[in-house]
C-alpha cells in the first residue's frame, strides 16, 4: 500500500512492462515445472495435494497477469494513437 501511495504522489514513470511480462513468464515456467513434477509423484501425501492446488492457482494468476498487462499496453497504444490523431486535425 505504501508503494502505491509513493508512486501516486511522486509521479514516477510507469514500470517497464517488458520486465513485468518477462518475470511473469519465468515464474509461469517454474511453477509449471513444479506442477508437472508434483503430478508425477506416485503417492502424493496430504500437503502435496494442497501444494498442487496452490500451484494450479498460481499458474492461473500468472496467466491472467500476463493477459492483463498486454491489455493495458494495447489500451495505452490506442489512447496514444487517438491523441496523436486529434493533434493532427
PyMOL Python script that loads the backbone (N, CA, C, O; Angstrom):
from pymol import cmd

cmd.read_pdbstr("""\
ATOM      1  N   UNK A   1       0.831  -1.189   0.000  1.00  0.00           N
ATOM      2  CA  UNK A   1       0.000   0.000   0.000  1.00  0.00           C
ATOM      3  C   UNK A   1       0.873   1.250   0.000  1.00  0.00           C
ATOM      4  O   UNK A   1       0.572   2.228  -0.684  1.00  0.00           O
ATOM      5  N   UNK A   2       1.943   1.210   0.763  1.00  0.00           N
ATOM      6  CA  UNK A   2       2.855   2.362   0.829  1.00  0.00           C
ATOM      7  C   UNK A   2       3.469   2.622  -0.537  1.00  0.00           C
ATOM      8  O   UNK A   2       3.622   3.773  -0.947  1.00  0.00           O
ATOM      9  N   UNK A   3       3.820   1.549  -1.239  1.00  0.00           N
ATOM     10  CA  UNK A   3       4.419   1.694  -2.568  1.00  0.00           C
ATOM     11  C   UNK A   3       3.434   2.350  -3.547  1.00  0.00           C
ATOM     12  O   UNK A   3       3.832   3.175  -4.369  1.00  0.00           O
ATOM     13  N   UNK A   4       2.178   1.990  -3.458  1.00  0.00           N
ATOM     14  CA  UNK A   4       1.163   2.592  -4.332  1.00  0.00           C
ATOM     15  C   UNK A   4       1.044   4.089  -4.057  1.00  0.00           C
ATOM     16  O   UNK A   4       1.014   4.895  -4.986  1.00  0.00           O
ATOM     17  N   UNK A   5       0.976   4.451  -2.793  1.00  0.00           N
ATOM     18  CA  UNK A   5       0.898   5.870  -2.434  1.00  0.00           C
ATOM     19  C   UNK A   5       2.146   6.628  -2.873  1.00  0.00           C
ATOM     20  O   UNK A   5       2.054   7.751  -3.368  1.00  0.00           O
ATOM     21  N   UNK A   6       3.301   6.016  -2.693  1.00  0.00           N
ATOM     22  CA  UNK A   6       4.553   6.675  -3.097  1.00  0.00           C
ATOM     23  C   UNK A   6       4.569   6.930  -4.597  1.00  0.00           C
ATOM     24  O   UNK A   6       4.960   8.011  -5.036  1.00  0.00           O
ATOM     25  N   UNK A   7       4.155   5.965  -5.373  1.00  0.00           N
ATOM     26  CA  UNK A   7       4.134   6.150  -6.833  1.00  0.00           C
ATOM     27  C   UNK A   7       3.096   7.191  -7.250  1.00  0.00           C
ATOM     28  O   UNK A   7       3.313   7.948  -8.196  1.00  0.00           O
ATOM     29  N   UNK A   8       1.972   7.225  -6.542  1.00  0.00           N
ATOM     30  CA  UNK A   8       0.930   8.203  -6.869  1.00  0.00           C
ATOM     31  C   UNK A   8       1.397   9.622  -6.564  1.00  0.00           C
ATOM     32  O   UNK A   8       1.178  10.534  -7.361  1.00  0.00           O
ATOM     33  N   UNK A   9       2.036   9.810  -5.418  1.00  0.00           N
ATOM     34  CA  UNK A   9       2.480  11.137  -5.005  1.00  0.00           C
ATOM     35  C   UNK A   9       3.715  11.577  -5.788  1.00  0.00           C
ATOM     36  O   UNK A   9       3.794  12.727  -6.219  1.00  0.00           O
ATOM     37  N   UNK A  10       4.674  10.677  -5.973  1.00  0.00           N
ATOM     38  CA  UNK A  10       5.944  11.042  -6.609  1.00  0.00           C
ATOM     39  C   UNK A  10       5.829  11.128  -8.122  1.00  0.00           C
ATOM     40  O   UNK A  10       6.724  11.668  -8.772  1.00  0.00           O
ATOM     41  N   UNK A  11       4.771  10.619  -8.687  1.00  0.00           N
ATOM     42  CA  UNK A  11       4.536  10.609 -10.141  1.00  0.00           C
ATOM     43  C   UNK A  11       5.750  10.097 -10.912  1.00  0.00           C
ATOM     44  O   UNK A  11       6.255  10.760 -11.818  1.00  0.00           O
ATOM     45  N   UNK A  12       6.200   8.918 -10.537  1.00  0.00           N
ATOM     46  CA  UNK A  12       7.292   8.264 -11.242  1.00  0.00           C
ATOM     47  C   UNK A  12       6.808   7.727 -12.577  1.00  0.00           C
ATOM     48  O   UNK A  12       5.609   7.612 -12.829  1.00  0.00           O
ATOM     49  N   UNK A  13       7.768   7.404 -13.418  1.00  0.00           N
ATOM     50  CA  UNK A  13       7.416   6.768 -14.683  1.00  0.00           C
ATOM     51  C   UNK A  13       6.879   5.365 -14.414  1.00  0.00           C
ATOM     52  O   UNK A  13       7.230   4.729 -13.420  1.00  0.00           O
ATOM     53  N   UNK A  14       6.036   4.906 -15.303  1.00  0.00           N
ATOM     54  CA  UNK A  14       5.475   3.565 -15.156  1.00  0.00           C
ATOM     55  C   UNK A  14       6.584   2.524 -15.276  1.00  0.00           C
ATOM     56  O   UNK A  14       7.556   2.736 -16.002  1.00  0.00           O
ATOM     57  N   UNK A  15       6.449   1.408 -14.574  1.00  0.00           N
ATOM     58  CA  UNK A  15       7.451   0.343 -14.694  1.00  0.00           C
ATOM     59  C   UNK A  15       7.479  -0.206 -16.119  1.00  0.00           C
ATOM     60  O   UNK A  15       6.480  -0.161 -16.837  1.00  0.00           O
ATOM     61  N   UNK A  16       8.617  -0.713 -16.505  1.00  0.00           N
ATOM     62  CA  UNK A  16       8.763  -1.268 -17.851  1.00  0.00           C
ATOM     63  C   UNK A  16       7.944  -2.547 -17.960  1.00  0.00           C
ATOM     64  O   UNK A  16       8.180  -3.505 -17.224  1.00  0.00           O
ATOM     65  N   UNK A  17       6.998  -2.561 -18.864  1.00  0.00           N
ATOM     66  CA  UNK A  17       6.101  -3.699 -18.993  1.00  0.00           C
ATOM     67  C   UNK A  17       6.827  -4.938 -19.487  1.00  0.00           C
ATOM     68  O   UNK A  17       6.409  -6.054 -19.181  1.00  0.00           O
ATOM     69  N   UNK A  18       7.907  -4.767 -20.246  1.00  0.00           N
ATOM     70  CA  UNK A  18       8.638  -5.930 -20.757  1.00  0.00           C
ATOM     71  C   UNK A  18       9.278  -6.718 -19.620  1.00  0.00           C
ATOM     72  O   UNK A  18       9.324  -7.948 -19.656  1.00  0.00           O
ATOM     73  N   UNK A  19       9.774  -6.001 -18.606  1.00  0.00           N
ATOM     74  CA  UNK A  19      10.355  -6.683 -17.441  1.00  0.00           C
ATOM     75  C   UNK A  19       9.264  -7.424 -16.686  1.00  0.00           C
ATOM     76  O   UNK A  19       9.463  -8.563 -16.262  1.00  0.00           O
ATOM     77  N   UNK A  20       8.107  -6.782 -16.516  1.00  0.00           N
ATOM     78  CA  UNK A  20       6.994  -7.417 -15.801  1.00  0.00           C
ATOM     79  C   UNK A  20       6.550  -8.700 -16.508  1.00  0.00           C
ATOM     80  O   UNK A  20       6.339  -9.729 -15.865  1.00  0.00           O
ATOM     81  N   UNK A  21       6.413  -8.632 -17.817  1.00  0.00           N
ATOM     82  CA  UNK A  21       5.981  -9.804 -18.572  1.00  0.00           C
ATOM     83  C   UNK A  21       7.060 -10.882 -18.541  1.00  0.00           C
ATOM     84  O   UNK A  21       6.752 -12.066 -18.399  1.00  0.00           O
ATOM     85  N   UNK A  22       8.315 -10.480 -18.671  1.00  0.00           N
ATOM     86  CA  UNK A  22       9.419 -11.446 -18.646  1.00  0.00           C
ATOM     87  C   UNK A  22       9.493 -12.211 -17.338  1.00  0.00           C
ATOM     88  O   UNK A  22       9.635 -13.434 -17.334  1.00  0.00           O
ATOM     89  N   UNK A  23       9.395 -11.491 -16.229  1.00  0.00           N
ATOM     90  CA  UNK A  23       9.435 -12.145 -14.921  1.00  0.00           C
ATOM     91  C   UNK A  23       8.215 -13.047 -14.734  1.00  0.00           C
ATOM     92  O   UNK A  23       8.327 -14.137 -14.174  1.00  0.00           O
ATOM     93  N   UNK A  24       7.062 -12.596 -15.197  1.00  0.00           N
ATOM     94  CA  UNK A  24       5.854 -13.424 -15.091  1.00  0.00           C
ATOM     95  C   UNK A  24       5.979 -14.702 -15.910  1.00  0.00           C
ATOM     96  O   UNK A  24       5.532 -15.764 -15.476  1.00  0.00           O
ATOM     97  N   UNK A  25       6.579 -14.608 -17.083  1.00  0.00           N
ATOM     98  CA  UNK A  25       6.763 -15.806 -17.917  1.00  0.00           C
ATOM     99  C   UNK A  25       7.739 -16.772 -17.252  1.00  0.00           C
ATOM    100  O   UNK A  25       7.515 -17.982 -17.255  1.00  0.00           O
ATOM    101  N   UNK A  26       8.830 -16.237 -16.677  1.00  0.00           N
ATOM    102  CA  UNK A  26       9.776 -17.101 -15.965  1.00  0.00           C
ATOM    103  C   UNK A  26       9.101 -17.798 -14.781  1.00  0.00           C
ATOM    104  O   UNK A  26       9.309 -18.990 -14.555  1.00  0.00           O
ATOM    105  N   UNK A  27       8.299 -17.053 -14.036  1.00  0.00           N
ATOM    106  CA  UNK A  27       7.578 -17.643 -12.899  1.00  0.00           C
ATOM    107  C   UNK A  27       6.573 -18.681 -13.383  1.00  0.00           C
ATOM    108  O   UNK A  27       6.384 -19.711 -12.736  1.00  0.00           O
ATOM    109  N   UNK A  28       5.932 -18.416 -14.510  1.00  0.00           N
ATOM    110  CA  UNK A  28       4.977 -19.364 -15.081  1.00  0.00           C
ATOM    111  C   UNK A  28       5.668 -20.667 -15.470  1.00  0.00           C
ATOM    112  O   UNK A  28       5.142 -21.752 -15.225  1.00  0.00           O
ATOM    113  N   UNK A  29       6.844 -20.557 -16.074  1.00  0.00           N
ATOM    114  CA  UNK A  29       7.607 -21.751 -16.456  1.00  0.00           C
ATOM    115  C   UNK A  29       8.017 -22.544 -15.212  1.00  0.00           C
ATOM    116  O   UNK A  29       7.867 -23.765 -15.169  1.00  0.00           O
ATOM    117  N   UNK A  30       8.533 -21.841 -14.205  1.00  0.00           N
ATOM    118  CA  UNK A  30       8.978 -22.518 -12.983  1.00  0.00           C
ATOM    119  C   UNK A  30       7.812 -23.204 -12.272  1.00  0.00           C
ATOM    120  O   UNK A  30       7.939 -24.348 -11.835  1.00  0.00           O
ATOM    121  N   UNK A  31       6.692 -22.521 -12.156  1.00  0.00           N
ATOM    122  CA  UNK A  31       5.528 -23.111 -11.496  1.00  0.00           C
ATOM    123  C   UNK A  31       4.956 -24.282 -12.297  1.00  0.00           C
ATOM    124  O   UNK A  31       4.484 -25.261 -11.720  1.00  0.00           O
ATOM    125  N   UNK A  32       5.000 -24.179 -13.612  1.00  0.00           N
ATOM    126  CA  UNK A  32       4.520 -25.283 -14.449  1.00  0.00           C
ATOM    127  C   UNK A  32       5.404 -26.516 -14.274  1.00  0.00           C
ATOM    128  O   UNK A  32       4.908 -27.641 -14.217  1.00  0.00           O
ATOM    129  N   UNK A  33       6.725 -26.295 -14.189  1.00  0.00           N
ATOM    130  CA  UNK A  33       7.644 -27.422 -13.978  1.00  0.00           C
ATOM    131  C   UNK A  33       7.388 -28.064 -12.616  1.00  0.00           C
ATOM    132  O   UNK A  33       7.372 -29.290 -12.500  1.00  0.00           O
ATOM    133  N   UNK A  34       7.188 -27.242 -11.586  1.00  0.00           N
ATOM    134  CA  UNK A  34       6.881 -27.784 -10.254  1.00  0.00           C
ATOM    135  C   UNK A  34       5.583 -28.568 -10.263  1.00  0.00           C
ATOM    136  O   UNK A  34       5.499 -29.647  -9.675  1.00  0.00           O
ATOM    137  N   UNK A  35       4.571 -28.030 -10.929  1.00  0.00           N
ATOM    138  CA  UNK A  35       3.280 -28.724 -11.004  1.00  0.00           C
ATOM    139  C   UNK A  35       3.431 -30.061 -11.712  1.00  0.00           C
ATOM    140  O   UNK A  35       2.849 -31.061 -11.292  1.00  0.00           O
ATOM    141  N   UNK A  36       4.207 -30.079 -12.778  1.00  0.00           N
ATOM    142  CA  UNK A  36       4.443 -31.328 -13.521  1.00  0.00           C
ATOM    143  C   UNK A  36       5.115 -32.358 -12.624  1.00  0.00           C
ATOM    144  O   UNK A  36       4.706 -33.519 -12.593  1.00  0.00           O
ATOM    145  N   UNK A  37       6.145 -31.937 -11.893  1.00  0.00           N
ATOM    146  CA  UNK A  37       6.851 -32.869 -11.010  1.00  0.00           C
ATOM    147  C   UNK A  37       5.953 -33.373  -9.884  1.00  0.00           C
ATOM    148  O   UNK A  37       6.013 -34.547  -9.518  1.00  0.00           O
ATOM    149  N   UNK A  38       5.123 -32.491  -9.334  1.00  0.00           N
ATOM    150  CA  UNK A  38       4.211 -32.910  -8.274  1.00  0.00           C
ATOM    151  C   UNK A  38       3.161 -33.890  -8.786  1.00  0.00           C
ATOM    152  O   UNK A  38       2.798 -34.836  -8.087  1.00  0.00           O
ATOM    153  N   UNK A  39       2.676 -33.669  -9.994  1.00  0.00           N
ATOM    154  CA  UNK A  39       1.667 -34.557 -10.556  1.00  0.00           C
ATOM    155  C   UNK A  39       2.251 -35.922 -10.911  1.00  0.00           C
ATOM    156  O   UNK A  39       1.526 -36.915 -10.975  1.00  0.00           O
ATOM    157  N   UNK A  40       3.573 -35.968 -11.142  1.00  0.00           N
ATOM    158  CA  UNK A  40       4.226 -37.220 -11.490  1.00  0.00           C
ATOM    159  C   UNK A  40       4.391 -38.158 -10.293  1.00  0.00           C
ATOM    160  O   UNK A  40       4.553 -39.366 -10.469  1.00  0.00           O
ATOM    161  N   UNK A  41       4.350 -37.613  -9.089  1.00  0.00           N
ATOM    162  CA  UNK A  41       4.611 -38.452  -7.920  1.00  0.00           C
ATOM    163  C   UNK A  41       3.538 -39.536  -7.800  1.00  0.00           C
ATOM    164  O   UNK A  41       2.358 -39.293  -8.050  1.00  0.00           O
ATOM    165  N   UNK A  42       3.967 -40.710  -7.420  1.00  0.00           N
ATOM    166  CA  UNK A  42       3.083 -41.880  -7.382  1.00  0.00           C
ATOM    167  C   UNK A  42       2.006 -41.772  -6.298  1.00  0.00           C
ATOM    168  O   UNK A  42       0.815 -41.928  -6.568  1.00  0.00           O
ATOM    169  N   UNK A  43       2.447 -41.503  -5.074  1.00  0.00           N
ATOM    170  CA  UNK A  43       1.521 -41.425  -3.946  1.00  0.00           C
ATOM    171  C   UNK A  43       1.686 -40.066  -3.264  1.00  0.00           C
ATOM    172  O   UNK A  43       2.476 -39.934  -2.329  1.00  0.00           O
ATOM    173  N   UNK A  44       0.944 -39.058  -3.727  1.00  0.00           N
ATOM    174  CA  UNK A  44       1.098 -37.753  -3.071  1.00  0.00           C
ATOM    175  C   UNK A  44       0.533 -37.781  -1.651  1.00  0.00           C
ATOM    176  O   UNK A  44      -0.550 -38.313  -1.405  1.00  0.00           O
ATOM    177  N   UNK A  45       1.288 -37.197  -0.730  1.00  0.00           N
ATOM    178  CA  UNK A  45       0.790 -37.086   0.644  1.00  0.00           C
ATOM    179  C   UNK A  45      -0.056 -35.825   0.759  1.00  0.00           C
ATOM    180  O   UNK A  45      -0.128 -35.031  -0.180  1.00  0.00           O
ATOM    181  N   UNK A  46      -0.684 -35.646   1.888  1.00  0.00           N
ATOM    182  CA  UNK A  46      -1.704 -34.603   2.024  1.00  0.00           C
ATOM    183  C   UNK A  46      -1.182 -33.203   1.718  1.00  0.00           C
ATOM    184  O   UNK A  46      -1.872 -32.431   1.052  1.00  0.00           O
ATOM    185  N   UNK A  47       0.017 -32.852   2.186  1.00  0.00           N
ATOM    186  CA  UNK A  47       0.484 -31.490   1.919  1.00  0.00           C
ATOM    187  C   UNK A  47       0.841 -31.305   0.447  1.00  0.00           C
ATOM    188  O   UNK A  47       0.823 -30.180  -0.053  1.00  0.00           O
ATOM    189  N   UNK A  48       1.166 -32.399  -0.257  1.00  0.00           N
ATOM    190  CA  UNK A  48       1.424 -32.290  -1.687  1.00  0.00           C
ATOM    191  C   UNK A  48       0.135 -32.001  -2.450  1.00  0.00           C
ATOM    192  O   UNK A  48       0.155 -31.295  -3.458  1.00  0.00           O
ATOM    193  N   UNK A  49      -0.967 -32.535  -1.981  1.00  0.00           N
ATOM    194  CA  UNK A  49      -2.257 -32.253  -2.627  1.00  0.00           C
ATOM    195  C   UNK A  49      -2.594 -30.770  -2.508  1.00  0.00           C
ATOM    196  O   UNK A  49      -3.069 -30.147  -3.458  1.00  0.00           O
ATOM    197  N   UNK A  50      -2.340 -30.219  -1.329  1.00  0.00           N
ATOM    198  CA  UNK A  50      -2.566 -28.785  -1.144  1.00  0.00           C
ATOM    199  C   UNK A  50      -1.636 -27.958  -2.006  1.00  0.00           C
ATOM    200  O   UNK A  50      -2.039 -26.938  -2.565  1.00  0.00           O
ATOM    201  N   UNK A  51      -0.391 -28.399  -2.116  1.00  0.00           N
ATOM    202  CA  UNK A  51       0.580 -27.696  -2.951  1.00  0.00           C
ATOM    203  C   UNK A  51       0.179 -27.749  -4.421  1.00  0.00           C
ATOM    204  O   UNK A  51       0.379 -26.781  -5.155  1.00  0.00           O
ATOM    205  N   UNK A  52      -0.389 -28.879  -4.855  1.00  0.00           N
ATOM    206  CA  UNK A  52      -0.883 -28.991  -6.228  1.00  0.00           C
ATOM    207  C   UNK A  52      -1.950 -27.934  -6.510  1.00  0.00           C
ATOM    208  O   UNK A  52      -1.922 -27.273  -7.548  1.00  0.00           O
ATOM    209  N   UNK A  53      -2.871 -27.785  -5.594  1.00  0.00           N
ATOM    210  CA  UNK A  53      -3.941 -26.797  -5.767  1.00  0.00           C
ATOM    211  C   UNK A  53      -3.362 -25.393  -5.827  1.00  0.00           C
ATOM    212  O   UNK A  53      -3.759 -24.590  -6.672  1.00  0.00           O
ATOM    213  N   UNK A  54      -2.421 -25.093  -4.929  1.00  0.00           N
ATOM    214  CA  UNK A  54      -1.820 -23.759  -4.913  1.00  0.00           C
ATOM    215  C   UNK A  54      -1.027 -23.477  -6.186  1.00  0.00           C
ATOM    216  O   UNK A  54      -1.067 -22.362  -6.705  1.00  0.00           O
ATOM    217  N   UNK A  55      -0.313 -24.468  -6.687  1.00  0.00           N
ATOM    218  CA  UNK A  55       0.457 -24.281  -7.929  1.00  0.00           C
ATOM    219  C   UNK A  55      -0.486 -24.040  -9.110  1.00  0.00           C
ATOM    220  O   UNK A  55      -0.213 -23.196  -9.963  1.00  0.00           O
ATOM    221  N   UNK A  56      -1.587 -24.776  -9.157  1.00  0.00           N
ATOM    222  CA  UNK A  56      -2.561 -24.568 -10.235  1.00  0.00           C
ATOM    223  C   UNK A  56      -3.121 -23.148 -10.187  1.00  0.00           C
ATOM    224  O   UNK A  56      -3.253 -22.487 -11.217  1.00  0.00           O
ATOM    225  N   UNK A  57      -3.444 -22.692  -8.988  1.00  0.00           N
ATOM    226  CA  UNK A  57      -3.979 -21.335  -8.853  1.00  0.00           C
ATOM    227  C   UNK A  57      -2.928 -20.282  -9.203  1.00  0.00           C
ATOM    228  O   UNK A  57      -3.243 -19.267  -9.825  1.00  0.00           O
ATOM    229  N   UNK A  58      -1.684 -20.528  -8.804  1.00  0.00           N
ATOM    230  CA  UNK A  58      -0.606 -19.594  -9.120  1.00  0.00           C
ATOM    231  C   UNK A  58      -0.416 -19.484 -10.625  1.00  0.00           C
ATOM    232  O   UNK A  58      -0.208 -18.390 -11.150  1.00  0.00           O
ATOM    233  N   UNK A  59      -0.485 -20.600 -11.309  1.00  0.00           N
ATOM    234  CA  UNK A  59      -0.342 -20.589 -12.767  1.00  0.00           C
ATOM    235  C   UNK A  59      -1.479 -19.800 -13.400  1.00  0.00           C
ATOM    236  O   UNK A  59      -1.248 -19.018 -14.322  1.00  0.00           O
ATOM    237  N   UNK A  60      -2.700 -19.992 -12.921  1.00  0.00           N
ATOM    238  CA  UNK A  60      -3.830 -19.217 -13.452  1.00  0.00           C
ATOM    239  C   UNK A  60      -3.651 -17.724 -13.218  1.00  0.00           C
ATOM    240  O   UNK A  60      -3.923 -16.913 -14.103  1.00  0.00           O
ATOM    241  N   UNK A  61      -3.193 -17.366 -12.029  1.00  0.00           N
ATOM    242  CA  UNK A  61      -2.981 -15.945 -11.708  1.00  0.00           C
ATOM    243  C   UNK A  61      -1.905 -15.350 -12.604  1.00  0.00           C
ATOM    244  O   UNK A  61      -2.068 -14.237 -13.105  1.00  0.00           O
ATOM    245  N   UNK A  62      -0.814 -16.068 -12.813  1.00  0.00           N
ATOM    246  CA  UNK A  62       0.262 -15.567 -13.669  1.00  0.00           C
ATOM    247  C   UNK A  62      -0.210 -15.392 -15.110  1.00  0.00           C
ATOM    248  O   UNK A  62       0.148 -14.414 -15.765  1.00  0.00           O
ATOM    249  N   UNK A  63      -1.009 -16.330 -15.605  1.00  0.00           N
ATOM    250  CA  UNK A  63      -1.525 -16.200 -16.964  1.00  0.00           C
ATOM    251  C   UNK A  63      -2.445 -14.985 -17.082  1.00  0.00           C
ATOM    252  O   UNK A  63      -2.408 -14.267 -18.082  1.00  0.00           O
ATOM    253  N   UNK A  64      -3.263 -14.759 -16.068  1.00  0.00           N
ATOM    254  CA  UNK A  64      -4.148 -13.590 -16.088  1.00  0.00           C
ATOM    255  C   UNK A  64      -3.344 -12.295 -15.972  1.00  0.00           C
ATOM    256  O   UNK A  64      -3.697 -11.286 -16.583  1.00  0.00           O
ATOM    257  N   UNK A  65      -2.274 -12.325 -15.196  1.00  0.00           N
ATOM    258  CA  UNK A  65      -1.423 -11.138 -15.048  1.00  0.00           C
ATOM    259  C   UNK A  65      -0.790 -10.776 -16.387  1.00  0.00           C
ATOM    260  O   UNK A  65      -0.759  -9.604 -16.761  1.00  0.00           O
ATOM    261  N   UNK A  66      -0.289 -11.763 -17.105  1.00  0.00           N
ATOM    262  CA  UNK A  66       0.307 -11.509 -18.418  1.00  0.00           C
ATOM    263  C   UNK A  66      -0.752 -10.976 -19.377  1.00  0.00           C
ATOM    264  O   UNK A  66      -0.503 -10.011 -20.101  1.00  0.00           O
ATOM    265  N   UNK A  67      -1.927 -11.594 -19.388  1.00  0.00           N
ATOM    266  CA  UNK A  67      -3.016 -11.157 -20.269  1.00  0.00           C
ATOM    267  C   UNK A  67      -3.431  -9.721 -19.965  1.00  0.00           C
ATOM    268  O   UNK A  67      -3.618  -8.919 -20.880  1.00  0.00           O
ATOM    269  N   UNK A  68      -3.575  -9.395 -18.676  1.00  0.00           N
ATOM    270  CA  UNK A  68      -3.992  -8.050 -18.299  1.00  0.00           C
ATOM    271  C   UNK A  68      -2.921  -7.011 -18.612  1.00  0.00           C
ATOM    272  O   UNK A  68      -3.244  -5.887 -18.997  1.00  0.00           O
ATOM    273  N   UNK A  69      -1.663  -7.372 -18.453  1.00  0.00           N
ATOM    274  CA  UNK A  69      -0.584  -6.451 -18.809  1.00  0.00           C
ATOM    275  C   UNK A  69      -0.622  -6.159 -20.298  1.00  0.00           C
ATOM    276  O   UNK A  69      -0.457  -5.011 -20.711  1.00  0.00           O
ATOM    277  N   UNK A  70      -0.836  -7.186 -21.105  1.00  0.00           N
ATOM    278  CA  UNK A  70      -0.932  -6.974 -22.552  1.00  0.00           C
ATOM    279  C   UNK A  70      -2.153  -6.130 -22.900  1.00  0.00           C
ATOM    280  O   UNK A  70      -2.088  -5.314 -23.819  1.00  0.00           O
ATOM    281  N   UNK A  71      -3.268  -6.308 -22.187  1.00  0.00           N
ATOM    282  CA  UNK A  71      -4.451  -5.476 -22.424  1.00  0.00           C
ATOM    283  C   UNK A  71      -4.188  -4.011 -22.088  1.00  0.00           C
ATOM    284  O   UNK A  71      -4.639  -3.121 -22.810  1.00  0.00           O
ATOM    285  N   UNK A  72      -3.469  -3.755 -21.010  1.00  0.00           N
ATOM    286  CA  UNK A  72      -3.139  -2.375 -20.647  1.00  0.00           C
ATOM    287  C   UNK A  72      -2.250  -1.749 -21.710  1.00  0.00           C
ATOM    288  O   UNK A  72      -2.440  -0.587 -22.070  1.00  0.00           O
ATOM    289  N   UNK A  73      -1.292  -2.495 -22.212  1.00  0.00           N
ATOM    290  CA  UNK A  73      -0.407  -1.986 -23.263  1.00  0.00           C
ATOM    291  C   UNK A  73      -1.227  -1.636 -24.499  1.00  0.00           C
ATOM    292  O   UNK A  73      -1.039  -0.576 -25.097  1.00  0.00           O
ATOM    293  N   UNK A  74      -2.144  -2.535 -24.881  1.00  0.00           N
ATOM    294  CA  UNK A  74      -2.981  -2.300 -26.054  1.00  0.00           C
ATOM    295  C   UNK A  74      -3.854  -1.060 -25.855  1.00  0.00           C
ATOM    296  O   UNK A  74      -4.005  -0.253 -26.772  1.00  0.00           O
ATOM    297  N   UNK A  75      -4.428  -0.908 -24.662  1.00  0.00           N
ATOM    298  CA  UNK A  75      -5.262   0.251 -24.363  1.00  0.00           C
ATOM    299  C   UNK A  75      -4.443   1.540 -24.452  1.00  0.00           C
ATOM    300  O   UNK A  75      -4.895   2.528 -25.031  1.00  0.00           O
ATOM    301  N   UNK A  76      -3.244   1.527 -23.880  1.00  0.00           N
ATOM    302  CA  UNK A  76      -2.403   2.726 -23.908  1.00  0.00           C
ATOM    303  C   UNK A  76      -1.987   3.085 -25.325  1.00  0.00           C
ATOM    304  O   UNK A  76      -1.902   4.266 -25.659  1.00  0.00           O
ATOM    305  N   UNK A  77      -1.725   2.085 -26.168  1.00  0.00           N
ATOM    306  CA  UNK A  77      -1.377   2.360 -27.562  1.00  0.00           C
ATOM    307  C   UNK A  77      -2.552   2.997 -28.300  1.00  0.00           C
ATOM    308  O   UNK A  77      -2.360   3.941 -29.066  1.00  0.00           O
ATOM    309  N   UNK A  78      -3.769   2.489 -28.077  1.00  0.00           N
ATOM    310  CA  UNK A  78      -4.957   3.080 -28.717  1.00  0.00           C
ATOM    311  C   UNK A  78      -5.155   4.518 -28.259  1.00  0.00           C
ATOM    312  O   UNK A  78      -5.447   5.405 -29.061  1.00  0.00           O
ATOM    313  N   UNK A  79      -4.991   4.732 -26.960  1.00  0.00           N
ATOM    314  CA  UNK A  79      -5.160   6.068 -26.404  1.00  0.00           C
ATOM    315  C   UNK A  79      -4.130   7.026 -26.998  1.00  0.00           C
ATOM    316  O   UNK A  79      -4.454   8.167 -27.325  1.00  0.00           O
ATOM    317  N   UNK A  80      -2.902   6.564 -27.135  1.00  0.00           N
ATOM    318  CA  UNK A  80      -1.840   7.394 -27.705  1.00  0.00           C
ATOM    319  C   UNK A  80      -2.138   7.711 -29.165  1.00  0.00           C
ATOM    320  O   UNK A  80      -1.943   8.845 -29.602  1.00  0.00           O
ATOM    321  N   UNK A  81      -2.616   6.706 -29.938  1.00  0.00           N
ATOM    322  CA  UNK A  81      -2.950   6.940 -31.349  1.00  0.00           C
ATOM    323  C   UNK A  81      -4.072   7.957 -31.491  1.00  0.00           C
ATOM    324  O   UNK A  81      -4.026   8.819 -32.368  1.00  0.00           O
ATOM    325  N   UNK A  82      -5.082   7.858 -30.626  1.00  0.00           N
ATOM    326  CA  UNK A  82      -6.195   8.810 -30.692  1.00  0.00           C
ATOM    327  C   UNK A  82      -5.712  10.221 -30.370  1.00  0.00           C
ATOM    328  O   UNK A  82      -6.158  11.183 -30.995  1.00  0.00           O
ATOM    329  N   UNK A  83      -4.812  10.355 -29.410  1.00  0.00           N
ATOM    330  CA  UNK A  83      -4.289  11.671 -29.049  1.00  0.00           C
ATOM    331  C   UNK A  83      -3.491  12.271 -30.196  1.00  0.00           C
ATOM    332  O   UNK A  83      -3.596  13.468 -30.461  1.00  0.00           O
ATOM    333  N   UNK A  84      -2.697  11.456 -30.878  1.00  0.00           N
ATOM    334  CA  UNK A  84      -1.904  11.981 -31.979  1.00  0.00           C
ATOM    335  C   UNK A  84      -2.787  12.329 -33.166  1.00  0.00           C
ATOM    336  O   UNK A  84      -2.487  13.279 -33.889  1.00  0.00           O
ATOM    337  N   UNK A  85      -3.878  11.581 -33.391  1.00  0.00           N
ATOM    338  CA  UNK A  85      -4.789  11.899 -34.479  1.00  0.00           C
ATOM    339  C   UNK A  85      -5.517  13.201 -34.228  1.00  0.00           C
ATOM    340  O   UNK A  85      -5.750  13.972 -35.159  1.00  0.00           O
ATOM    341  N   UNK A  86      -5.880  13.458 -32.979  1.00  0.00           N
ATOM    342  CA  UNK A  86      -6.572  14.695 -32.634  1.00  0.00           C
ATOM    343  C   UNK A  86      -5.646  15.885 -32.840  1.00  0.00           C
ATOM    344  O   UNK A  86      -6.098  16.933 -33.302  1.00  0.00           O
ATOM    345  N   UNK A  87      -4.387  15.757 -32.517  1.00  0.00           N
ATOM    346  CA  UNK A  87      -3.425  16.849 -32.666  1.00  0.00           C
ATOM    347  C   UNK A  87      -3.162  17.173 -34.137  1.00  0.00           C
ATOM    348  O   UNK A  87      -2.878  18.323 -34.471  1.00  0.00           O
ATOM    349  N   UNK A  88      -3.254  16.161 -35.032  1.00  0.00           N
ATOM    350  CA  UNK A  88      -3.021  16.378 -36.460  1.00  0.00           C
ATOM    351  C   UNK A  88      -4.141  17.194 -37.089  1.00  0.00           C
ATOM    352  O   UNK A  88      -3.903  17.947 -38.033  1.00  0.00           O
ATOM    353  N   UNK A  89      -5.369  17.053 -36.572  1.00  0.00           N
ATOM    354  CA  UNK A  89      -6.517  17.738 -37.185  1.00  0.00           C
ATOM    355  C   UNK A  89      -6.638  19.098 -36.666  1.00  0.00           C
ATOM    356  O   UNK A  89      -7.544  19.831 -37.062  1.00  0.00           O
TER     357      UNK A  89
END
""", "prot")
cmd.dss("prot")
cmd.show_as("cartoon", "prot")
cmd.util.cbc("prot")
cmd.orient("prot")
